Amino acid sequence: MKVLYQEGLASLAGALTEMGFEMHPMGEDIEADAVLFTSSVRRALQSKPGAHGALLLDARGLNAAQAAQALRRRAQTPLF
């Protein structure tokens, strides 16, 4: 799964790379399956989606395991 990430999320991206995700910094010209962001939702919306769309994942407060689960499910559910 190709995932773009916002600047400042490099450590989370590194952990997700170790879990098997193909991580790229936001702004690269690739068709992404998902975009991780915390504050740049406008920039996330400008990313090029893959053939089946792209999940926009607000990574605020998520650890690598939580982010990986949301990416695999292609859904973000509220954490209570």
C-alpha positions as CSV (number, residue, x, y, z in Angstrom):
1,M,0.0,0.0,0.0
2,K,1.4,3.4,-1.0
3,V,1.0,6.0,1.7
4,L,1.9,9.7,1.6
5,Y,2.8,11.4,4.9
6,Q,2.9,15.0,6.0
7,E,6.1,16.6,7.1
8,G,6.6,16.0,10.8
9,L,5.4,12.4,10.7
10,A,8.7,10.9,9.6
11,S,9.0,8.7,12.8
12,L,5.5,7.3,12.3
13,A,6.3,6.7,8.6
14,G,9.5,4.9,9.6
15,A,7.5,2.6,11.9
16,L,4.9,1.9,9.2
17,T,7.6,1.1,6.7
18,E,8.8,-1.6,9.1
19,M,5.3,-2.9,9.1
20,G,5.3,-3.3,5.3
21,F,3.8,0.0,4.1
22,E,5.4,1.9,1.2
23,M,5.8,5.4,2.6
24,H,6.5,8.6,0.7
25,P,6.6,12.2,1.8
26,M,3.6,14.3,0.8
27,G,4.2,16.2,-2.4
28,E,5.7,13.2,-4.3
29,D,3.9,12.6,-7.6
30,I,2.6,9.1,-6.9
31,E,-0.9,7.6,-6.9
32,A,-1.4,7.1,-3.2
33,D,-3.7,4.6,-1.5
34,A,-3.7,6.7,1.7
35,V,-2.5,10.1,3.0
36,L,-1.4,10.7,6.6
37,F,-1.8,14.2,7.9
38,T,-2.2,16.2,11.1
39,S,-2.8,19.7,10.0
40,S,-2.4,20.0,6.2
41,V,-5.8,18.7,5.2
42,R,-5.9,21.0,2.1
43,R,-2.5,19.6,0.9
44,A,-3.7,16.0,1.6
45,L,-6.8,16.7,-0.6
46,Q,-4.5,17.7,-3.4
47,S,-2.7,14.4,-3.4
48,K,-3.2,12.1,-6.4
49,P,-5.4,9.2,-5.4
50,G,-4.9,5.6,-6.5
51,A,-7.4,3.7,-8.7
52,H,-9.6,2.9,-5.8
53,G,-9.4,6.4,-4.1
54,A,-7.3,7.4,-1.2
55,L,-8.0,7.2,2.5
56,L,-7.3,10.5,4.3
57,L,-6.1,9.5,7.7
58,D,-5.8,12.1,10.5
59,A,-2.8,10.8,12.4
60,R,-3.1,13.1,15.4
61,G,-2.7,11.0,18.5
62,L,-2.3,7.7,16.7
63,N,0.6,5.3,17.3
64,A,2.0,3.1,14.6
65,A,-0.2,0.1,15.4
66,Q,-3.4,2.2,15.4
67,A,-2.4,3.9,12.1
68,A,-1.6,0.5,10.5
69,Q,-4.9,-0.9,11.6
70,A,-6.8,2.1,10.1
71,L,-4.8,1.8,6.9
72,R,-5.5,-1.9,6.5
73,R,-9.2,-1.4,7.2
74,R,-9.3,1.7,5.0
75,A,-11.3,3.3,7.7
76,Q,-10.7,5.5,10.7
77,T,-12.9,4.9,13.7
78,P,-13.2,7.2,16.7
79,L,-11.0,6.2,19.6
80,F,-12.8,6.3,23.0
